Amino acid sequence: MALLDQKYTDRPYYGVRRMWKYLLLDMKISVGRDHVRTLLRKMGIVALFPTRNLSKPNPAHRVYPYLLKGLEIVRPNQVWGVDITYVRLAQRGFAYLVAIIDWYSRRVLSWKLSNTLESGFCIEALDEALRRHGRPEIFNSDQGSQFTSEDFISRLKAEETVKISMDSRGRAYDNIFTERLWWAVKYEDIFLHEYQDIPQCRAGLERYFRFYNMERRHQSLKDRTPWETYKAGLDWSVNDGQIGMMQTTLGRA
């Protein structure tokens, strides 16, 4: 499972057959294709095409339209995105990490760790982001049951002005900023430290997200940190009525 997790982070378009061949031929591990499929399902991992990641849709839940096609992301709090990823633990199997990110600045606004895929920890992350950073104009997610649940949607609707957007099926890169975040989190922290359990992992992620927001410079942000970009964008909007310098258009980023 650790090898599958690392390969998926590096090659998220690998399906069961490619993962099986990777273990069998590259890593010289004698394993059956059906067992690889079972492990991937247990981890909640699905290849990017035609569907993606841990969030499984619930047919009973309403799906909202995708609002971001061709939209220029030009200021903080214009669009927030949310996603879930798998985190392996050395002693206790695995956990799940949810994060809410501001798409303009790439700043991680809130995150939570859980040992289940129930929607509760996602709602906690949403509450924290709203409490600490106000509200976005648009909140984007995939069609996973955690984000289409009545409790989660009701929390967003309570903010009244927030528009709800959901990725269409097959649009694997709609949430690309959060996918890039997961790559960084795993290669720069999770894979290096091999956390033993959830408390240790939570403490480590606390340190990493502080570094990610405050110190890690992004070339796409003109070598500024997410925190610098977020703060500068707010200052421009409030003080000068100007729009941020870095513009991102979905489909060109």
LOMAR-150677 format. One record per residue: chain; residue in one letter; residue number from 1; x, y, z of N, C-alpha, C in turn. Coordinates in steps of 0.1 Angstrom, whole numbers. Example, Ala and Ser with C-alpha at 12.3 -4.5 7.8 and 13.67 -1.06 7.14 Angstrom:
! LOMAR-150677
  cadena  residuo  num   n.xx   n.yy   n.zz  ca.xx  ca.yy  ca.zz   c.xx   c.yy   c.zz
       A        a    1    132    -57     78    123    -45     78    132    -33     78
       A        s    2    128    -22     71    137    -11     71    129      0     79
! end
This chain:
! LOMAR-150677
  cadena  residuo  num   n.xx   n.yy   n.zz  ca.xx  ca.yy  ca.zz   c.xx   c.yy   c.zz
       A        m    1      8    -12      0      0      0      0      9     13      0
       A        a    2     20     12      7     29     24      7     35     26     -7
       A        l    3     39     16    -14     44     17    -27     33     22    -37
       A        l    4     21     17    -35     10     21    -44      7     36    -42
       A        d    5      7     40    -29      5     54    -26     15     63    -32
       A        q    6     28     60    -31     38     68    -37     38     68    -52
       A        k    7     35     57    -58     34     57    -73     22     65    -78
       A        y    8     11     64    -70     -1     71    -74      1     86    -73
       A        t    9      8     91    -63     11    105    -61     20    110    -73
       A        d   10     29    101    -78     37    105    -89     31    103   -103
       A        r   11     22     92   -104     15     89   -116      1     87   -113
       A        p   12     -7     97   -111    -21     96   -107    -30     90   -118
       A        y   13    -25     89   -130    -33     83   -141    -31     68   -142
       A        y   14    -23     62   -133    -21     47   -134    -34     40   -128
       A        g   15    -39     31   -136    -50     22   -131    -45      9   -125
       A        v   16    -54      0   -123    -51    -13   -117    -40    -21   -125
       A        r   17    -41    -21   -138    -32    -29   -146    -18    -23   -145
       A        r   18    -17    -10   -146     -3     -4   -146      3     -5   -132
       A        m   19     -6     -4   -122     -1     -5   -108      4    -20   -106
       A        w   20     -3    -29   -111      0    -43   -109     14    -46   -116
       A        k   21     15    -41   -128     28    -43   -136     39    -36   -129
       A        y   22     37    -25   -123     47    -18   -115     52    -26   -104
       A        l   23     43    -32    -96     47    -40    -85     54    -53    -89
       A        l   24     48    -59    -99     53    -72   -104     66    -71   -111
       A        l   25     68    -62   -120     80    -61   -129     90    -52   -123
       A        d   26     86    -40   -119     96    -30   -114    101    -33   -100
       A        m   27     91    -36    -91     95    -38    -77     97    -53    -73
       A        k   28     94    -62    -83     97    -77    -81     89    -82    -69
       A        i   29     76    -77    -68     67    -82    -57     57    -91    -64
       A        s   30     56   -104    -59     47   -113    -64     33   -110    -59
       A        v   31     24   -105    -67     11   -101    -62      1   -102    -74
       A        g   32    -11   -106    -70    -21   -108    -81    -28    -95    -84
       A        r   33    -33    -94    -96    -40    -82   -101    -52    -79    -93
       A        d   34    -59    -90    -89    -71    -87    -81    -68    -82    -67
       A        h   35    -57    -86    -61    -53    -81    -48    -49    -66    -49
       A        v   36    -42    -63    -60    -39    -48    -62    -52    -40    -63
       A        r   37    -62    -45    -70    -74    -38    -71    -81    -36    -57
       A        t   38    -80    -47    -49    -86    -46    -36    -79    -36    -27
       A        l   39    -66    -35    -28    -58    -26    -20    -61    -11    -25
       A        l   40    -62     -9    -38    -65      4    -43    -79      9    -38
       A        r   41    -88     -1    -38   -102      3    -34   -102      6    -19
       A        k   42    -94     -2    -11    -93      1      3    -88     15      6
       A        m   43    -78     19     -2    -72     32      0    -80     43     -6
       A        g   44    -91     40    -14    -99     50    -20    -92     56    -32
       A        i   45    -82     50    -38    -75     55    -49    -81     50    -63
       A        v   46    -84     60    -71    -89     57    -85    -81     65    -95
       A        a   47    -77     59   -106    -70     67   -116    -77     79   -120
       A        l   48    -70     89   -125    -75    102   -129    -86    100   -140
       A        f   49    -84     91   -148    -94     89   -159   -101     75   -158
       A        p   50   -114     75   -159   -123     86   -162   -128     93   -149
       A        t   51   -126     87   -137   -130     94   -125   -118     96   -116
       A        r   52   -120    102   -104   -108    105    -97   -110    104    -82
       A        n   53   -100    102    -75    -97    102    -61   -107     96    -51
       A        l   54   -107    101    -39   -114     95    -28   -129     97    -27
       A        s   55   -133    108    -34   -147    112    -32   -157    105    -41
       A        k   56   -165     97    -35   -174     89    -43   -188     96    -42
       A        p   57   -195     97    -54   -207    104    -55   -219     96    -48
       A        n   58   -228    103    -43   -241     97    -38   -252    102    -47
       A        p   59   -258     92    -54   -269     95    -64   -280    103    -58
       A        a   60   -282    102    -45   -294    109    -38   -291    124    -36
       A        h   61   -278    128    -37   -275    142    -34   -275    150    -46
       A        r   62   -279    163    -45   -279    172    -56   -265    175    -60
       A        v   63   -263    176    -74   -251    181    -79   -252    195    -85
       A        y   64   -243    204    -82   -244    218    -86   -236    219    -99
       A        p   65   -239    229   -107   -231    231   -120   -217    236   -117
       A        y   66   -209    234   -127   -195    239   -127   -195    253   -131
       A        l   67   -189    262   -123   -190    277   -125   -177    283   -130
       A        l   68   -166    275   -131   -153    281   -132   -147    280   -147
       A        k   69   -154    275   -156   -149    274   -170   -146    288   -175
       A        g   70   -133    290   -179   -129    302   -185   -128    314   -175
       A        l   71   -131    311   -162   -131    322   -152   -117    326   -149
       A        e   72   -114    340   -149   -101    344   -144   -101    346   -129
       A        i   73    -91    339   -123    -90    340   -108    -80    352   -105
       A        v   74    -86    363   -100    -78    375   -100    -76    381    -86
       A        r   75    -82    375    -76    -82    381    -62    -84    370    -52
       A        p   76    -79    372    -40    -81    363    -29    -96    361    -25
       A        n   77   -100    350    -21   -114    347    -17   -124    348    -28
       A        q   78   -119    348    -40   -128    347    -52   -132    332    -54
       A        v   79   -123    323    -53   -126    309    -54   -118    301    -44
       A        w   80   -126    293    -36   -119    283    -27   -122    269    -33
       A        g   81   -112    260    -31   -114    247    -35   -112    237    -23
       A        v   82   -118    225    -24   -116    215    -13   -114    202    -20
       A        d   83   -106    194    -13   -103    180    -18    -98    172     -6
       A        i   84    -98    158     -8    -94    149      2    -83    140     -4
       A        t   85    -74    136      4    -63    127      0    -61    116     10
       A        y   86    -55    105      6    -51     94     15    -37     97     21
       A        v   87    -36     94     34    -23     95     41    -19     82     47
       A        r   88     -8     76     44     -5     64     50      2     66     63
       A        l   89      0     57     73      6     57     86     13     44     88
       A        a   90     25     45     95     33     33     96     26     23    106
       A        q   91     20     27    116     14     18    126     -1     15    124
       A        r   92     -8     24    120    -23     23    120    -29     24    106
       A        g   93    -22     19     96    -28     19     83    -28     32     76
       A        f   94    -39     39     76    -40     51     69    -51     61     75
       A        a   95    -50     73     70    -59     83     75    -63     92     62
       A        y   96    -72    101     64    -76    109     53    -75    124     57
       A        l   97    -70    132     47    -67    146     49    -75    154     40
       A        v   98    -82    164     45    -90    173     37    -84    187     39
       A        a   99    -83    195     28    -78    208     28    -87    218     20
       A        i  100    -88    230     25    -95    240     17    -84    251     13
       A        i  101    -83    254      1    -73    262     -5    -79    274    -12
       A        d  102    -72    286    -11    -76    297    -19    -69    296    -32
       A        w  103    -76    296    -43    -71    293    -56    -62    304    -61
       A        y  104    -64    316    -58    -56    328    -63    -42    327    -57
       A        s  105    -41    325    -43    -29    326    -36    -22    312    -34
       A        r  106    -30    301    -35    -26    288    -32    -25    286    -17
       A        r  107    -30    295     -9    -29    295      6    -38    284     11
       A        v  108    -33    275     20    -41    265     27    -49    273     38
       A        l  109    -62    274     37    -70    281     46    -73    273     59
       A        s  110    -75    260     57    -78    251     68    -76    237     63
       A        w  111    -74    228     73    -72    214     70    -76    205     82
       A        k  112    -80    193     80    -83    184     91    -79    170     87
       A        l  113    -76    162     97    -72    148     95    -82    139    102
       A        s  114    -86    127     95    -96    118    101    -92    104     97
       A        n  115    -97     95    106    -95     80    103   -107     74     95
       A        t  116   -117     83     91   -128     78     83   -131     88     72
       A        l  117   -139     84     63   -143     93     52   -157     99     54
       A        e  118   -162     99     67   -174    106     70   -173    121     67
       A        s  119   -184    128     66   -183    142     62   -180    152     73
       A        g  120   -180    146     86   -178    155     97   -165    163     97
       A        f  121   -154    157     94   -142    164     94   -141    174     83
       A        c  122   -148    172     72   -149    182     61   -156    194     65
       A        i  123   -167    192     73   -175    203     78   -167    211     88
       A        e  124   -159    205     96   -150    212    106   -140    220     99
       A        a  125   -134    215     88   -125    223     80   -132    235     74
       A        l  126   -144    233     69   -151    244     63   -155    255     73
       A        d  127   -159    251     85   -162    260     96   -150    269     99
       A        e  128   -139    262    100   -127    269    104   -122    279     94
       A        a  129   -123    275     81   -120    284     70   -129    297     70
       A        l  130   -142    294     71   -151    306     71   -149    315     83
       A        r  131   -147    309     95   -145    317    107   -132    325    106
       A        r  132   -121    320    100   -109    327    101   -107    336     89
       A        h  133   -113    333     77   -110    340     65   -122    347     58
       A        g  134   -133    347     64   -145    352     58   -152    342     48
       A        r  135   -157    346     37   -164    337     28   -159    339     14
       A        p  136   -158    329      6   -155    330     -8   -166    335    -17
       A        e  137   -164    339    -29   -174    342    -38   -180    329    -44
       A        i  138   -170    319    -47   -174    306    -52   -166    296    -44
       A        f  139   -174    285    -41   -167    274    -34   -168    262    -43
       A        n  140   -157    256    -47   -157    245    -57   -152    232    -51
       A        s  141   -159    221    -54   -155    208    -50   -158    198    -61
       A        d  142   -154    185    -58   -159    175    -67   -172    170    -63
       A        q  143   -177    159    -69   -191    154    -66   -191    144    -55
       A        g  144   -181    143    -47   -180    134    -36   -191    135    -26
       A        s  145   -195    124    -20   -206    124    -10   -203    133      2
       A        q  146   -191    135      5   -188    144     17   -192    158     13
       A        f  147   -190    162      1   -193    176     -3   -207    179     -8
       A        t  148   -214    168    -12   -228    170    -16   -238    166     -5
       A        s  149   -232    163      7   -241    159     18   -249    171     22
       A        e  150   -261    169     28   -270    180     32   -263    188     43
       A        d  151   -256    182     52   -249    190     63   -239    200     57
       A        f  152   -231    195     47   -220    203     41   -227    214     33
       A        i  153   -236    211     24   -243    221     16   -250    231     24
       A        s  154   -257    227     35   -264    236     43   -255    246     50
       A        r  155   -243    242     53   -233    251     59   -229    262     49
       A        l  156   -227    258     36   -224    268     26   -236    277     23
       A        k  157   -248    272     23   -260    280     20   -262    290     31
       A        a  158   -258    287     43   -260    296     54   -252    309     52
       A        e  159   -242    308     44   -234    321     41   -241    329     30
       A        e  160   -251    324     24   -260    332     15   -254    336      2
       A        t  161   -243    344      3   -237    349    -10   -227    339    -17
       A        v  162   -224    328    -10   -215    319    -16   -221    311    -28
       A        k  163   -215    311    -39   -220    302    -50   -213    289    -50
       A        i  164   -221    278    -52   -216    265    -51   -213    259    -65
       A        s  165   -200    254    -67   -196    249    -79   -191    235    -77
       A        m  166   -194    226    -87   -189    212    -86   -183    208    -99
       A        d  167   -171    201    -98   -165    196   -110   -174    186   -117
       A        s  168   -174    186   -130   -181    176   -138   -173    163   -139
       A        r  169   -180    152   -140   -174    139   -142   -164    139   -154
       A        g  170   -153    134   -152   -143    133   -163   -134    145   -164
       A        r  171   -137    156   -156   -129    168   -156   -118    166   -145
       A        a  172   -108    158   -148    -98    153   -138    -90    165   -133
       A        y  173    -88    175   -140    -79    186   -136    -86    199   -132
       A        d  174    -99    198   -129   -107    210   -124   -101    214   -111
       A        n  175    -97    205   -103    -92    209    -89    -77    208    -89
       A        i  176    -70    213   -100    -56    210   -102    -47    217    -91
       A        f  177    -52    228    -85    -43    235    -75    -42    226    -63
       A        t  178    -53    220    -59    -53    211    -47    -45    198    -50
       A        e  179    -46    193    -63    -38    182    -66    -23    185    -65
       A        r  180    -19    197    -69     -5    201    -68     -1    201    -53
       A        l  181    -10    206    -45     -8    207    -30     -5    193    -25
       A        w  182    -14    183    -29    -12    169    -24      2    164    -28
       A        w  183      6    167    -40     19    162    -44     30    168    -35
       A        a  184     29    181    -32     39    187    -24     39    182     -9
       A        v  185     27    180     -4     25    175     10     32    161     11
       A        k  186     29    152      1     34    139      2     49    138      0
       A        y  187     54    144    -10     68    143    -13     77    151     -4
       A        e  188     72    162      2     80    171     10     78    168     25
       A        d  189     68    160     28     65    157     43     62    143     45
       A        i  190     51    138     40     46    125     44     56    114     41
       A        f  191     61    113     29     70    102     25     83    103     32
       A        l  192     87    115     37    100    117     43    100    113     58
       A        h  193     88    114     64     88    112     79     81     99     83
       A        e  194     74     93     75     68     80     78     61     81     92
       A        y  195     51     89     93     44     91    106     38     78    111
       A        q  196     38     76    124     34     64    130     19     63    132
       A        d  197     13     74    136     -1     74    140     -7     88    137
       A        i  198    -20     90    139    -26    102    136    -21    114    144
       A        p  199    -19    113    158    -14    124    165      0    129    160
       A        q  200      8    120    157     22    123    152     20    130    138
       A        c  201     11    124    130      9    130    116      3    144    117
       A        r  202     -6    146    126    -13    159    128     -2    169    132
       A        a  203      6    166    141     17    175    145     26    179    134
       A        g  204     30    168    126     39    171    115     33    179    104
       A        l  205     20    177    101     13    185     91     11    199     95
       A        e  206      9    201    108      8    215    114     21    223    110
       A        r  207     32    216    112     45    223    109     46    225     94
       A        y  208     42    215     86     44    216     72     35    227     66
       A        f  209     23    227     70     14    237     64     18    251     68
       A        r  210     24    253     80     29    266     83     40    270     74
       A        f  211     49    260     71     60    262     62     55    265     48
       A        y  212     45    257     43     39    259     30     33    273     28
       A        n  213     26    277     38     19    290     37     29    302     38
       A        m  214     38    301     48     46    312     51     60    313     45
       A        e  215     66    301     41     80    301     36     82    296     22
       A        r  216     73    287     18     75    280      5     71    289     -6
       A        r  217     81    293    -14     79    302    -26     75    294    -38
       A        h  218     66    300    -46     60    294    -58     64    302    -70
       A        q  219     70    295    -80     73    302    -92     61    308    -99
       A        s  220     50    301    -98     38    306   -104     32    318    -97
       A        l  221     37    321    -85     33    333    -77     44    343    -78
       A        k  222     52    342    -88     64    352    -89     73    351    -77
       A        d  223     75    339    -73     84    336    -62     80    342    -48
       A        r  224     67    344    -47     62    348    -34     56    336    -27
       A        t  225     53    337    -14     47    327     -7     32    328     -8
       A        p  226     24    317     -5     10    319     -5      5    330      4
       A        w  227     11    330     16      6    340     26      9    355     20
       A        e  228     20    357     15     24    370      9     14    374     -2
       A        t  229     11    364    -11      2    367    -22    -12    369    -17
       A        y  230    -17    362     -7    -30    363     -2    -32    377      4
       A        k  231    -22    381     13    -23    394     20    -22    405     10
       A        a  232    -12    404      1    -11    415     -9    -24    417    -17
       A        g  233    -30    406    -21    -42    407    -29    -53    413    -21
       A        l  234    -54    410     -8    -64    417      0    -61    432      2
       A        d  235    -48    435      4    -45    449      5    -48    457     -8
       A        w  236    -45    451    -19    -48    458    -32    -63    461    -33
       A        s  237    -70    451    -30    -85    452    -32    -91    463    -23
       A        v  238    -86    463    -10    -92    472      0    -87    486     -1
       A        n  239    -73    487     -3    -67    501     -3    -68    508    -16
       A        d  240    -66    501    -27    -64    508    -40    -75    505    -50
       A        g  241    -84    495    -46    -94    491    -55    -88    484    -68
       A        q  242    -76    479    -66    -70    473    -78    -71    458    -77
       A        i  243    -68    451    -88    -69    437    -89    -55    431    -88
       A        g  244    -53    420    -82    -40    413    -81    -33    412    -94
       A        m  245    -20    411    -94    -12    411   -106    -12    397   -113
       A        m  246    -12    386   -105    -12    373   -110    -26    368   -114
       A        q  247    -29    367   -127    -42    362   -131    -41    348   -136
       A        t  248    -50    340   -132    -51    326   -136    -64    323   -143
       A        t  249    -63    317   -155    -75    313   -162    -76    298   -162
       A        l  250    -87    292   -158    -89    278   -158    -87    273   -172
       A        g  251    -79    263   -174    -77    257   -187    -63    262   -193
       A        r  252    -58    273   -187    -45    278   -192    -34    276   -181
       A        a  253    -38    274   -168    -29    273   -157    -21    261   -159
! end
